[in-house]
Amino acid sequence: MTSISLYDQEGFAGKLGLSDHLESDDDKSAPSPWGIARLIRREVRRHGLATRRELRKAIEPFLIAAGFEGDVNKAIQSVAGRMVDVGELADLKVENQRGYSAMPSRWIKLSDTDAVLLGTTATETHRFSSYHPNQFLRRFRPSDDIINDLAHIGVGEQSFDDWLGQPEWKSLVDSSQEFDTLSDLLNWHLNKLDQEGSPLFVSETKVLAVNHRSGEFFGGERKPERSRWTSPSKLDDGIYLAAQPGQNEHHWIPSLLRIKGSDGRSISLNCRNDSVATYDLRNWLLIALGRMNGKPEVILADHETSELQITFPAPKQAIRILQLAGEPTGKWQQFSVLDSRSTMELLSTALPEIEVR
């Protein structure tokens, strides 16, 4: 005879992993990403693919029964988006609706003591638990026992390099262009700046530029006070990433700037008329400029707290690495990782132009 168990809301939330928060975590009103990810994997595993609407319809009753209120759909999509970023799910369109499909399950070794399982495969027979309130990935110590157990259910290892793929900046260039290095990409844009850039007077322009003081508070062009954004008139001769005023005070256009004496030359950046790709291009060029100037952009590492923070607008690929290796702390581009030194090595290998302090 099948037994029936009764749970109160708190017990039900704990059973589903929706309340897997650390004692030090103050915000227990939102469902844990760990529990939401478990429910997402379950639905995608059962059906192969699921639209956003279907996913919400299936998961929302569990969140309501567990006593969580607020924007349930936002909570689900936030976790699903993170799962797509690291390759647990594929983002696709299903009959003109956004949805998700399963990706092949595999595991990736990050260090001798840390590995991560990707995919929707069921792992009820294995011991996985969360250690951070923002965790959704299944992390484990890659011992022979668990590796063999995963192999028995068809889950093999994928190398980190294979997961990472080619340098992301290569996807931001035209297929007819061939650049071997990030420096080649920067040089191409510098040539374009010299040939097609618009002249400007440094003392009169409304353009704002990013100084070369890497590691300092970056800020933004909308609020440049006490940040790396400044007037070109305060900068020495050289090449800078910049932003020029757009349609209104909230709209700024990424650009490249050359300063020479009282004169300057500026050209806007544009990648396929896609604003997201254009900003990612700007971020890669910022890294390349730092290397060219001998002042590489900086990632700060705190080995006592095992936290890493990117101090400049990071390319998507850098964030993707940190999402695989750790969990966001809530501070700008700061992640808590299990092994800060091994994560530093992964970042340095993928982005050799940066400096990790």
C-alpha positions in Angstrom: 0.0 0.0 0.0 1.3 3.4 -0.9 1.8 5.7 2.1 0.7 9.3 2.1 2.8 12.0 3.7 1.5 15.3 5.0 3.7 18.4 4.9 3.2 22.0 6.1 4.3 24.7 3.7 7.8 24.9 5.2 8.3 21.2 5.1 7.0 21.0 1.6 9.4 23.7 0.4 12.3 21.9 2.1 11.3 18.6 0.5 11.5 20.2 -3.0 14.7 22.1 -2.3 12.9 25.4 -2.6 14.2 26.7 0.7 17.8 25.6 0.5 19.2 28.9 1.9 22.1 29.3 4.2 21.4 30.5 7.7 23.3 33.7 6.9 21.0 34.4 3.9 18.6 37.1 4.9 16.3 36.8 1.9 14.3 33.6 2.4 11.1 35.0 0.8 12.2 33.9 -2.7 12.4 30.3 -3.8 15.8 28.8 -4.0 17.3 28.5 -7.5 18.4 25.0 -6.5 14.8 23.8 -6.1 13.5 25.6 -9.2 16.3 24.1 -11.3 15.3 20.6 -10.1 11.7 21.2 -11.2 12.8 22.6 -14.6 15.0 19.6 -15.2 12.1 17.3 -14.3 9.7 18.9 -16.8 12.2 19.1 -19.6 13.4 15.5 -19.0 9.8 14.3 -19.1 8.8 16.1 -22.3 12.0 16.7 -24.2 11.1 20.3 -24.6 8.8 22.8 -23.0 7.6 26.3 -23.8 7.8 29.0 -21.2 4.1 28.8 -20.7 4.2 25.1 -20.2 7.0 25.4 -17.8 5.2 28.0 -15.7 2.0 25.9 -15.7 3.8 22.9 -14.4 6.0 24.6 -11.8 3.9 27.4 -10.4 1.6 25.1 -8.4 4.6 23.7 -6.5 5.8 27.2 -5.7 2.4 28.3 -4.5 1.9 25.2 -2.4 5.3 25.8 -0.8 4.1 29.3 0.3 6.1 31.5 -2.1 4.5 34.6 -3.5 5.5 37.3 -5.9 6.4 37.0 -9.6 6.7 33.3 -10.0 7.3 33.5 -13.7 10.2 35.8 -13.2 11.8 33.4 -10.7 11.4 30.5 -13.1 12.8 32.4 -16.1 15.7 33.7 -14.2 16.9 30.2 -13.3 16.1 28.9 -16.8 18.2 31.7 -18.3 21.2 30.8 -16.2 20.8 27.1 -17.2 20.9 28.2 -20.8 24.0 30.3 -20.3 26.0 27.4 -19.0 24.6 24.8 -21.5 22.2 22.8 -19.3 19.3 23.8 -21.6 18.9 24.9 -25.1 16.9 28.1 -25.8 14.6 27.7 -28.8 11.3 28.7 -30.4 8.4 26.3 -30.4 5.5 27.3 -32.6 6.4 31.0 -32.2 6.8 30.6 -28.5 10.0 30.7 -26.5 10.9 27.4 -24.9 13.7 25.1 -23.8 14.9 21.7 -24.8 17.2 19.1 -23.2 21.0 19.2 -23.8 23.1 16.0 -23.6 24.1 15.4 -20.0 27.8 15.5 -19.2 30.1 16.6 -16.4 33.0 19.0 -16.5 36.1 18.9 -14.2 37.0 22.3 -12.8 39.7 21.2 -10.4 40.8 18.1 -8.5 38.1 18.8 -5.9 35.3 20.4 -8.0 33.2 19.2 -10.9 29.8 20.2 -12.2 27.1 18.1 -13.8 25.2 19.6 -16.7 22.0 18.4 -18.3 18.6 17.1 -17.2 19.6 13.5 -16.3 18.0 12.2 -13.1 20.5 11.8 -10.2 18.3 10.5 -7.4 20.9 7.8 -6.6 23.7 10.3 -6.2 24.5 12.8 -3.5 24.1 16.4 -4.7 23.4 19.3 -2.4 23.6 23.1 -2.5 26.2 25.0 -0.6 25.2 28.6 -1.6 21.8 30.3 -1.7 22.2 31.2 -5.3 23.3 27.8 -6.5 21.4 25.9 -9.1 24.2 23.7 -10.6 24.9 20.2 -9.3 28.4 20.3 -8.0 30.5 17.3 -6.7 33.9 16.1 -5.9 35.1 14.0 -9.0 35.8 10.8 -7.2 36.1 7.5 -9.0 32.9 6.2 -7.5 30.7 9.0 -8.7 32.4 9.2 -12.1 31.7 5.5 -12.6 28.1 5.9 -11.4 27.5 8.7 -13.9 29.1 6.6 -16.6 26.7 3.8 -15.9 23.7 6.1 -16.7 25.4 7.4 -19.8 26.9 10.6 -18.5 30.5 11.2 -19.7 33.1 13.9 -19.2 33.3 17.0 -21.4 36.6 19.0 -21.2 36.4 22.6 -20.1 38.0 23.7 -23.4 35.4 21.9 -25.4 32.6 23.4 -23.3 34.1 26.9 -23.6 34.5 26.8 -27.4 36.4 29.4 -29.5 37.1 32.9 -28.2 33.7 34.6 -28.2 35.1 37.7 -29.9 35.5 35.7 -33.1 31.7 35.5 -33.3 31.5 39.3 -33.4 33.4 39.7 -36.7 32.2 39.3 -40.3 32.6 35.8 -41.8 34.8 37.3 -44.5 37.2 38.6 -41.9 40.0 36.5 -40.4 41.7 37.6 -37.2 44.1 35.3 -35.3 44.2 37.3 -32.1 42.2 39.9 -30.2 44.9 42.4 -31.0 44.2 41.9 -34.7 40.6 42.8 -34.1 41.6 46.0 -32.2 44.0 47.0 -35.0 41.3 46.6 -37.6 39.1 49.0 -35.6 41.9 51.4 -35.1 42.5 51.5 -38.9 38.8 52.1 -39.4 39.0 54.9 -36.8 41.8 56.6 -38.6 40.2 56.3 -42.0 36.5 56.9 -41.2 36.4 58.6 -37.8 34.8 62.0 -37.3 37.0 64.8 -36.1 36.3 66.5 -32.8 37.7 69.2 -30.5 38.7 67.6 -27.2 37.8 70.7 -25.1 34.3 71.0 -26.6 33.1 67.5 -27.2 30.3 65.9 -25.1 31.9 62.5 -25.6 32.9 60.6 -22.4 35.9 58.3 -22.4 37.1 55.4 -20.2 40.5 56.2 -18.6 43.2 53.5 -18.3 43.2 53.2 -14.5 42.3 49.5 -14.6 41.0 48.0 -11.4 39.3 51.2 -10.2 35.5 51.7 -9.9 34.2 51.5 -13.5 30.9 53.3 -13.2 28.9 54.2 -16.2 28.5 57.0 -18.8 25.1 58.0 -17.3 26.7 58.7 -13.9 30.4 59.3 -14.5 31.1 60.9 -11.1 34.0 59.2 -9.3 34.4 56.6 -11.9 36.7 55.7 -14.9 34.4 57.8 -17.2 35.7 61.2 -17.8 36.0 64.1 -20.3 38.6 63.6 -23.0 40.1 67.0 -22.1 41.4 65.4 -18.9 43.2 62.5 -20.7 46.6 62.2 -22.3 47.1 61.4 -25.9 46.1 57.9 -26.8 43.3 55.5 -27.7 40.3 55.1 -25.5 36.9 53.4 -25.4 34.2 56.1 -25.2 30.5 56.8 -25.5 28.9 59.6 -27.5 25.4 61.0 -26.7 22.5 59.4 -28.5 18.9 60.1 -28.8 18.4 61.2 -25.1 20.3 61.5 -21.8 19.8 57.8 -21.2 21.1 56.7 -24.6 24.8 56.5 -25.2 26.6 55.0 -28.2 29.7 52.9 -27.7 32.7 54.4 -29.7 36.4 54.4 -30.1 38.4 57.6 -29.6 41.8 58.8 -30.5 43.2 61.9 -28.7 46.1 63.9 -30.1 46.7 67.2 -28.5 43.6 69.4 -28.7 42.1 67.3 -31.5 40.5 64.0 -31.6 38.8 61.5 -33.8 35.9 59.3 -32.9 33.9 56.4 -34.5 30.9 54.6 -33.2 31.0 50.8 -32.8 28.3 48.7 -34.4 28.0 44.9 -34.5 25.3 43.7 -36.8 23.0 46.5 -35.6 22.6 44.4 -32.4 23.0 46.5 -29.2 23.9 43.4 -27.1 26.6 42.3 -29.6 27.9 45.9 -29.9 28.4 46.2 -26.1 30.1 42.8 -26.0 32.4 44.0 -28.8 33.2 47.1 -26.8 34.0 45.0 -23.7 36.4 42.8 -25.8 38.1 45.9 -27.2 38.5 47.3 -23.7 40.4 44.2 -22.8 42.6 44.5 -25.9 43.3 48.2 -25.2 44.4 47.4 -21.7 46.9 44.9 -23.0 48.1 47.2 -25.7 48.7 50.0 -23.1 50.4 47.8 -20.6 47.6 48.3 -18.1 45.5 45.1 -18.5 41.9 45.0 -17.1 41.7 43.4 -13.7 39.8 40.6 -12.0 40.1 40.7 -8.2 40.5 37.5 -6.3 40.0 37.1 -2.5 41.3 33.7 -1.5 40.1 34.0 2.1 36.4 34.3 1.1 36.9 32.4 -2.2 35.3 35.2 -4.2 36.2 36.7 -7.6 35.1 40.1 -9.0 35.4 41.5 -12.5 36.1 45.2 -12.2 35.2 46.1 -15.8 32.2 45.3 -18.0 32.9 41.7 -18.8 32.3 39.9 -22.1 29.6 37.3 -21.9 32.2 34.5 -22.1 33.9 35.7 -18.9 30.6 35.7 -17.1 29.8 32.3 -18.5 33.0 30.9 -17.0 32.2 32.3 -13.6 28.6 31.1 -13.8 30.0 27.6 -14.3 32.5 27.8 -11.5 30.5 29.7 -8.9 27.4 31.6 -7.9 26.7 35.4 -8.0 27.0 37.1 -4.6 24.6 39.9 -5.5 27.4 42.5 -5.9 28.3 43.7 -9.4 30.0 40.8 -11.3 31.2 39.2 -8.1 31.0 35.4 -7.8 31.6 32.9 -4.9 33.5 29.9 -6.1 34.7 26.7 -4.4 38.3 27.0 -5.5 39.4 30.6 -6.3 42.9 29.6 -7.5 41.7 27.0 -10.0 39.0 29.4 -11.3 41.7 32.1 -11.7 43.6 29.6 -13.9 40.5 28.9 -16.0 39.9 32.6 -16.5 43.6 33.4 -17.3 43.6 30.6 -19.9 40.4 31.8 -21.6 41.3 35.5 -21.4 45.1 35.8 -21.3 44.9 39.5 -21.9 43.5 40.2 -18.4 45.3 40.4 -15.0 44.0 38.5 -12.0 45.1 40.0 -8.7 
